[in-house]
Every structure is written in structure tokens, then in C-alpha cells.
Amino acid sequence: MSIDFNQARWERIRANSRAWWAGELKRPLVHVTLGGHDPGRPEPKLPLHHFTAFYDLSVPAEDIVDRWDYHLSCCRFLGDAFPVIWPNFGPGVVAALLGAQLNATVEAGTVWFHPSEDHDIRDIHFEYDPDNIWLHRIKNIMRAAMERWQGLVLVSMTDLGGNLDILSSFRPGEQLLLDLYDHPEEVKRLIWEAHELWWRYFDEFNSVLQPVNPGYSAWAGIFSPDPSYMFQCDFCYMIGPDMFDEFVKPELAASCRRMPNGFYHLDGPGQLPHLDSMLTIPELKGIQWVSGAGVPSPMHWPEVWRKIKGAGKLMQLIDGSAALDAVANAIGTAEGITFHTWCESESEAVDLCRRYGAE
């Protein structure tokens, strides 16, 4: 057997997603993926890693895609779920494309970036490197996926990162925070240098993925029939609203104007002071609220969901299976939500999809 999906189901995904993005779908999108499907073949020897960067560069791209294929062949896709793979090279891999060191070890369990050597911010200049090893690695894996699946599986955009997050990989620790005060114009120069290169990489990767890829997505797994991305700026957790408006919002707004279906990753209570400001960006289509560790899960923040809904934005909710009911009750509707969840049983998943019309 193989991946339990087909082009007829993709047509349904496209139609419902297009209506959802347009605000015309009279229900939420409900994504539930379960295991238990017979893959029909032995499990590959290559382990499944969350970070694609954990695979040594000597591992062929085709072997990585084959391992992903086996994983997806074990899955069942309920409701609005679909087979999707995310080539994960760490949060903000554009830093590595611009020359930062990418460190990835299975033992550490994560990927991080640091400058090859320290430079004063006035001496940092971002340039495109056509021979960058990570650029070629990502493109080769994407190309192998397109050749293997021929549009059956959606390959998401790798995590390019937010531009201040990318810059912080070259000015780590408190250095970039001090630069906001000491060298604000240099920070802005690099933000816009990174902006232009970010878009160059986005377009270059999509030139590999399209037109075979069945649509567009990013690490958050929201399907879009048109170009889409989950924008973010984890760095803004450490700055106030005035600095957000000066250093983050202009570039974010410019990217939203350029991206047909742009979302924002609102990560943790420290970003809530910026929510009112970002909601005024007309072209920003939606918000993903992730409350973070050590605080109640996203379903327990009704005031946040009401504010997002009140601004006319779409919403992504990632939480336990009871979360959609809770948020829908808090804001008066489930329309405009894309819900990604897990269930304890197939019957629970089927009931959830049926109740919200996502059978």
C-alpha cells in the first residue's frame, strides 16, 4: 500500500481552503491525522528526524524522502487533513544561507545558528551566495520530493525565519538589543537587506516546488492555494510596542503586502503587547496564537481570540481536541478557524469532524 490520499481529495482540500481564506466557508477547517494505516512495506533503516538538518550531508536526498514516504504511508488523514512534509533546517535558516554557522546534533535535539566570527554591526552586509551548501541541500531535497510524489504530498516551505531573528543570529545575546539604541539605522539597513534576500530565497525554493506541489504551506501546516507563509519575530518578545512599530512592523507590513496569504506566529504572552498594532496591517490575513510553555494552553485565552476575530482576521488553533468547542463558544462562532489537533481514538476524531461538517 502507499500514502492514503488522492487527487480527488486534493481538489476538495483546495476548494474548501480557498473558501476559508476568502471568509466564505461556513465552518472551521479541522485537521486530524491518525496512525494505523498499513504502509505495505518494511520500515526504512534511516531514522525519522524532526529536524531534516540532523541527516548528514552524505545521506542522499532520495533516502530522506523515502523515509518521509514511509511515515506518511502509516497515516490516515481525517477531515481537512492532508499529507504534508516540512523540510526543517531550524528556525531562521536564512541565517545559514547568509553565512552563519548551522549547528545540528541529534544529541542536543535542536538546531541553532551563530556567526562564523563576531563583527560590528556596521561591518555586516548580507549578500546572496549561489554556492551556499544549505541552499543546495534544501533545493535538492525539495526536488527529490517533487520527483517522488508528483503532487500527492504537499512540501512546505522551510523555516526561513523572521528578519530580526535572522539578524540576531549575527548579533547574538544582548548585542542586537543594544544596537537598537546605539545603531538604529544600521539595524534598519540590515532588516531591509534581509527582507530582499528572504524573498529571493522564498521565490527560489518555490521555483523548485511549483507547479508540481499541490499548493503552499509553511511549518504551521496551513494549506493555501496561493503563496503563503507564517511570518514571525521571536525577537520582539524582548522589545516594547514603540520599538515593534519602528523596527518590526514596517517590514512585516511590506511582506504582507507581497504575500497573498500571510499569517503571523504570535508566540507567548510577551508578544501580546504587539497584537493591537499588527492587527492594523490590512494585508495580514490571520494570527496563530501559541501561548507557550508554563502558561495555560491556547484555548484558555478567550480575550485573545475575541480580539483577533474582532479585527476580522483568520485564526489558527493548535490544541487538544476540546479546544475548538471552547474557543468557538468564547467568540460565538467556529468560522474563520483552522484547527489542528490530536485525538485519543478514531471515534473521537470522526465525531469531531462530523460535528463541524468536516467529514
C-alpha positions as CSV (number, residue, x, y, z in Angstrom):
1,M,0.0,0.0,0.0
2,S,1.0,3.6,-0.2
3,I,0.0,7.1,1.1
4,D,-3.8,7.0,1.6
5,F,-4.7,10.1,-0.4
6,N,-5.6,11.0,-4.0
7,Q,-6.1,13.9,-6.3
8,A,-9.9,13.9,-5.8
9,R,-9.3,14.6,-2.1
10,W,-6.8,17.3,-3.0
11,E,-9.4,19.0,-5.1
12,R,-11.7,19.1,-2.1
13,I,-8.9,20.5,0.1
14,R,-8.2,23.2,-2.4
15,A,-11.9,24.2,-2.7
16,N,-12.5,24.3,1.0
17,S,-9.3,26.1,1.7
18,R,-9.9,28.7,-1.0
19,A,-13.4,29.4,0.5
20,W,-11.8,29.6,4.0
21,W,-9.2,32.1,3.0
22,A,-11.9,34.2,1.4
23,G,-14.0,34.1,4.6
24,E,-16.8,32.2,2.8
25,L,-16.5,28.8,4.4
26,K,-19.3,28.4,6.9
27,R,-17.4,26.1,9.1
28,P,-13.8,25.7,10.5
29,L,-11.1,23.7,8.9
30,V,-10.5,20.6,11.1
31,H,-7.2,18.7,10.7
32,V,-6.8,15.3,12.4
33,T,-4.0,12.9,11.4
34,L,-4.1,9.4,12.9
35,G,-1.7,6.5,12.7
36,G,-2.6,2.9,12.0
37,H,-2.6,2.7,8.2
38,D,-0.7,-0.2,6.7
39,P,2.3,1.1,4.8
40,G,2.6,-2.1,2.8
41,R,6.4,-2.2,3.1
42,P,9.2,-2.6,5.6
43,E,10.3,0.4,7.6
44,P,13.5,2.0,6.2
45,K,16.6,1.8,8.2
46,L,17.1,5.6,8.1
47,P,15.6,7.1,11.3
48,L,12.8,9.7,11.2
49,H,14.1,13.0,12.5
50,H,12.1,16.1,13.3
51,F,15.0,18.3,12.0
52,T,16.0,17.5,8.5
53,A,19.3,19.1,9.3
54,F,20.1,16.1,11.5
55,Y,20.8,14.0,8.5
56,D,24.4,14.1,7.5
57,L,25.1,15.7,4.1
58,S,26.2,12.3,2.8
59,V,22.7,10.9,3.2
60,P,21.0,11.1,-0.3
61,A,18.0,13.4,-0.6
62,E,16.1,10.4,-2.1
63,D,16.6,8.4,1.1
64,I,15.3,11.2,3.2
65,V,12.2,11.5,1.0
66,D,11.7,7.7,1.2
67,R,11.8,7.8,5.0
68,W,9.1,10.6,4.9
69,D,7.1,8.5,2.4
70,Y,7.0,5.6,4.9
71,H,5.9,7.8,7.7
72,L,3.1,9.3,5.6
73,S,2.1,5.8,4.5
74,C,1.4,4.9,8.1
75,C,-1.0,7.9,8.5
76,R,-4.8,8.4,8.0
77,F,-6.0,11.9,7.1
78,L,-9.3,12.9,8.5
79,G,-11.4,16.0,8.0
80,D,-9.4,18.7,6.3
81,A,-6.0,17.0,6.9
82,F,-3.6,16.2,4.1
83,P,-0.2,14.6,3.6
84,V,2.4,17.3,4.2
85,I,6.2,17.3,4.9
86,W,8.2,20.2,6.2
87,P,12.0,20.3,5.4
88,N,13.1,21.6,8.8
89,F,16.6,23.1,8.9
90,G,16.0,25.1,12.1
91,P,14.1,28.3,12.9
92,G,15.5,31.0,10.7
93,V,17.6,29.1,8.2
94,V,18.1,32.2,6.1
95,A,20.9,33.0,8.6
96,A,22.8,29.9,7.4
97,L,22.1,30.9,3.8
98,L,23.7,34.2,4.6
99,G,26.8,32.7,6.1
100,A,26.0,31.9,9.8
101,Q,27.1,28.5,11.1
102,L,24.3,25.9,11.3
103,N,24.8,23.5,14.2
104,A,22.6,20.5,14.3
105,T,23.2,17.4,16.5
106,V,20.8,14.7,17.5
107,E,22.2,14.7,21.0
108,A,21.3,18.3,21.5
109,G,17.9,17.8,19.9
110,T,17.9,21.1,18.2
111,V,19.4,23.4,15.6
112,W,20.9,26.8,16.3
113,F,22.9,29.4,14.3
114,H,25.8,31.5,15.3
115,P,28.1,33.9,13.4
116,S,31.3,32.5,12.0
117,E,33.1,35.4,13.6
118,D,32.0,38.5,15.5
119,H,31.6,41.7,13.6
120,D,30.5,45.2,14.5
121,I,27.0,45.7,13.1
122,R,28.4,48.5,10.8
123,D,30.6,45.8,9.1
124,I,27.8,43.3,8.5
125,H,26.5,43.1,4.9
126,F,24.1,40.4,3.7
127,E,24.7,39.0,0.2
128,Y,23.3,36.2,-1.8
129,D,25.7,33.2,-2.1
130,P,24.7,30.9,-5.0
131,D,27.2,28.2,-3.8
132,N,25.9,28.0,-0.2
133,I,25.8,24.4,0.9
134,W,22.5,24.7,2.7
135,L,20.8,26.4,-0.2
136,H,21.7,23.4,-2.4
137,R,20.8,20.8,0.2
138,I,17.3,22.2,0.7
139,K,16.7,22.5,-3.0
140,N,17.9,19.0,-3.7
141,I,15.6,17.6,-1.0
142,M,12.7,19.6,-2.4
143,R,13.5,18.4,-5.9
144,A,13.6,14.8,-4.8
145,A,10.3,15.2,-3.1
146,M,8.7,16.6,-6.2
147,E,10.0,13.8,-8.3
148,R,8.9,11.1,-5.9
149,W,5.4,12.3,-5.1
150,Q,4.3,14.1,-8.2
151,G,2.0,16.4,-6.3
152,L,0.5,13.8,-3.9
153,V,2.2,15.3,-0.9
154,L,2.5,19.0,0.0
155,V,6.1,20.0,0.7
156,S,6.1,23.1,3.0
157,M,8.4,26.0,2.8
158,T,11.4,25.5,5.1
159,D,11.5,27.9,8.2
160,L,13.1,30.9,6.6
161,G,12.7,33.0,9.9
162,G,11.8,36.5,10.8
163,N,14.3,39.2,9.7
164,L,15.2,40.4,13.2
165,D,15.6,36.8,14.3
166,I,17.9,36.3,11.4
167,L,19.8,39.4,12.3
168,S,20.1,38.2,15.9
169,S,22.0,35.1,14.7
170,F,24.7,37.5,13.6
171,R,24.4,39.8,16.7
172,P,23.5,37.3,19.5
173,G,22.7,37.9,23.1
174,E,22.2,41.4,24.1
175,Q,24.2,42.8,21.2
176,L,21.2,43.4,18.9
177,L,19.2,44.9,21.7
178,L,22.0,47.4,22.3
179,D,22.2,48.0,18.5
180,L,18.6,49.2,18.6
181,Y,19.7,52.1,20.7
182,D,23.3,52.6,19.5
183,H,22.9,52.0,15.8
184,P,19.2,52.1,14.8
185,E,19.9,53.0,11.2
186,E,22.3,50.1,10.8
187,V,19.7,47.7,12.2
188,K,17.1,49.1,9.7
189,R,19.6,48.7,6.8
190,L,20.2,45.1,7.6
191,I,16.4,44.4,8.1
192,W,15.8,45.6,4.6
193,E,18.8,43.7,3.2
194,A,17.5,40.6,4.8
195,H,14.0,41.3,3.5
196,E,15.1,41.4,-0.1
197,L,17.2,38.2,0.3
198,W,14.4,36.4,2.3
199,W,12.1,37.0,-0.7
200,R,14.8,35.8,-3.1
201,Y,15.1,32.5,-1.2
202,F,11.3,32.2,-0.9
203,D,10.9,32.6,-4.7
204,E,13.9,30.3,-5.4
205,F,12.6,27.5,-3.3
206,N,9.1,27.8,-4.8
207,S,10.6,27.6,-8.3
208,V,11.6,24.1,-7.3
209,L,8.3,23.2,-5.7
210,Q,5.9,24.7,-8.2
211,P,4.0,23.8,-10.3
212,V,4.1,20.2,-9.1
213,N,3.4,21.0,-5.4
214,P,-0.3,20.9,-4.7
215,G,-0.3,24.2,-3.0
216,Y,1.6,26.3,-0.5
217,S,2.3,25.9,3.2
218,A,4.9,26.7,5.9
219,W,5.9,24.9,9.1
220,A,2.4,25.5,10.6
221,G,0.7,23.3,8.1
222,I,-2.0,25.7,6.8
223,F,-2.8,24.9,3.2
224,S,-3.1,27.7,0.8
225,P,-3.8,27.6,-3.0
226,D,-1.8,30.8,-3.3
227,P,1.6,31.8,-1.9
228,S,1.5,31.8,1.9
229,Y,3.8,32.0,4.8
230,M,3.7,32.1,8.7
231,F,5.6,35.3,9.5
232,Q,7.3,35.6,12.9
233,C,9.6,37.7,15.0
234,D,10.5,35.9,18.2
235,F,13.0,38.7,19.0
236,C,10.1,41.1,19.6
237,Y,9.4,39.3,22.9
238,M,12.2,41.4,24.2
239,I,11.1,44.9,22.9
240,G,8.2,47.2,23.6
241,P,5.4,48.4,21.3
242,D,7.3,51.6,20.2
243,M,10.3,49.5,19.0
244,F,8.0,47.0,17.4
245,D,6.4,49.7,15.4
246,E,9.7,51.2,14.5
247,F,11.8,48.1,13.7
248,V,9.4,45.2,13.1
249,K,6.1,46.4,11.7
250,P,7.3,48.2,8.6
251,E,9.0,45.1,7.2
252,L,6.2,42.8,8.3
253,A,3.6,45.0,6.6
254,A,5.7,45.1,3.4
255,S,5.9,41.3,3.4
256,C,2.1,41.0,4.0
257,R,1.5,43.3,1.0
258,R,3.7,41.0,-1.1
259,M,2.4,37.7,0.3
260,P,-1.2,36.8,-0.8
261,N,-1.9,34.8,2.3
262,G,0.3,35.9,5.2
263,F,-0.2,34.7,8.8
264,Y,1.7,35.7,11.9
265,H,3.0,33.4,14.6
266,L,2.1,35.1,17.9
267,D,4.3,33.2,20.3
268,G,3.7,33.6,24.0
269,P,2.3,36.3,26.4
270,G,5.4,38.5,25.7
271,Q,4.2,39.2,22.2
272,L,0.6,40.2,23.2
273,P,1.6,43.9,23.6
274,H,2.2,44.0,19.9
275,L,-1.1,42.4,18.9
276,D,-3.1,45.6,18.5
277,S,-0.5,47.1,16.2
278,M,-0.1,44.1,13.9
279,L,-3.9,43.7,13.7
280,T,-4.0,47.1,11.9
281,I,-2.0,45.7,9.0
282,P,-4.8,45.3,6.3
283,E,-3.0,42.6,4.3
284,L,-2.2,40.3,7.3
285,K,-4.7,37.5,6.8
286,G,-4.5,35.8,10.2
287,I,-2.9,35.1,13.5
288,Q,-1.7,31.8,15.0
289,W,-1.8,32.2,18.8
290,V,0.6,29.9,20.7
291,S,0.6,30.6,24.4
292,G,3.9,28.8,25.1
293,A,5.2,26.8,28.0
294,G,4.3,27.3,31.6
295,V,1.0,29.1,30.9
296,P,-2.5,27.8,30.1
297,S,-2.9,26.4,26.6
298,P,-4.3,28.5,23.7
299,M,-7.9,27.5,24.4
300,H,-7.7,29.3,27.7
301,W,-7.2,32.8,26.3
302,P,-10.7,33.9,25.1
303,E,-9.8,37.6,25.2
304,V,-7.0,37.0,22.6
305,W,-9.3,35.1,20.3
306,R,-12.0,37.7,20.6
307,K,-9.6,40.5,19.7
308,I,-8.3,38.6,16.6
309,K,-11.8,37.7,15.5
310,G,-13.0,41.3,16.1
311,A,-10.3,42.6,13.8
312,G,-11.6,40.4,11.0
313,K,-8.6,38.1,10.9
314,L,-8.5,34.3,10.4
315,M,-7.1,32.2,13.2
316,Q,-5.0,29.0,13.7
317,L,-5.6,27.0,16.8
318,I,-3.3,24.1,17.8
319,D,-4.5,22.4,21.0
320,G,-6.3,19.4,22.4
321,S,-9.5,18.1,20.8
322,A,-11.7,20.0,23.3
323,A,-10.2,23.4,22.3
324,L,-12.3,24.1,19.2
325,D,-15.5,23.9,21.3
326,A,-14.0,26.2,23.9
327,V,-12.8,28.9,21.5
328,A,-16.0,28.7,19.4
329,N,-18.1,29.2,22.5
330,A,-15.9,32.1,23.6
331,I,-16.1,34.1,20.3
332,G,-19.5,32.9,19.2
333,T,-18.5,31.0,16.1
334,A,-16.0,28.5,14.7
335,E,-15.9,30.1,11.3
336,G,-12.5,31.5,10.4
337,I,-10.6,29.0,12.5
338,T,-8.2,26.3,11.2
339,F,-7.9,23.8,13.9
340,H,-5.0,21.3,14.2
341,T,-5.4,18.7,16.9
342,W,-4.8,15.2,18.0
343,C,-7.3,12.6,19.3
344,E,-7.2,9.6,21.6
345,S,-9.2,7.4,19.2
346,E,-10.6,7.2,15.8
347,S,-14.2,7.5,17.1
348,E,-13.3,10.8,18.8
349,A,-11.7,12.1,15.6
350,V,-14.7,11.1,13.5
351,D,-17.1,12.7,15.9
352,L,-15.1,16.0,16.0
353,C,-15.0,16.2,12.2
354,R,-18.7,15.3,11.9
355,R,-19.8,17.9,14.4
356,Y,-18.1,20.7,12.4
357,G,-19.1,19.5,9.0
358,A,-15.6,18.3,8.0
359,E,-16.4,14.7,7.2
